[in-house]
């Protein structure tokens, strides 16, 4: 979500994704597509994305791909 999205909207979408990820239909579709079960949402997902981006930035600098 963008930086100026109201917190109430963020929470509403996070709850919808939580319900989706808990459904048997979603588990079936995920397995059919060969996806890993990463059920993150809300603040946990935000933290994961921020940490992953930082790791990629560090690696890019170490390999001379970024300044």
URZIVEN-V928414 format. One record per backbone hydrogen bond with DSSP energy under -0.5 kcal/mol. NH is the residue of the N-H (numbers start at 1). CO is the residue of the C=O. If there is no record, write none. Layout:
# URZIVEN-V928414
nh = (NH & NH)
co = (CO & CO)
This chain:
# URZIVEN-V928414
nh = (5 & 9 & 10 & 11 & 12 & 13 & 14 & 15 & 16 & 17 & 18 & 19 & 20 & 21 & 22 & 23 & 23 & 27 & 28 & 29 & 30 & 31 & 32 & 33 & 34 & 35 & 38 & 39 & 40 & 44 & 45 & 46 & 47 & 48 & 49 & 50 & 51 & 52 & 53 & 54 & 55 & 56 & 57 & 58 & 59 & 60 & 61 & 62 & 63 & 64 & 65 & 66)
co = (2 & 6 & 6 & 7 & 8 & 9 & 10 & 11 & 12 & 13 & 14 & 15 & 16 & 17 & 18 & 19 & 20 & 23 & 24 & 25 & 26 & 27 & 28 & 29 & 31 & 30 & 36 & 37 & 38 & 41 & 41 & 42 & 43 & 44 & 45 & 46 & 47 & 48 & 49 & 50 & 51 & 52 & 53 & 54 & 55 & 56 & 57 & 58 & 59 & 61 & 60 & 60)
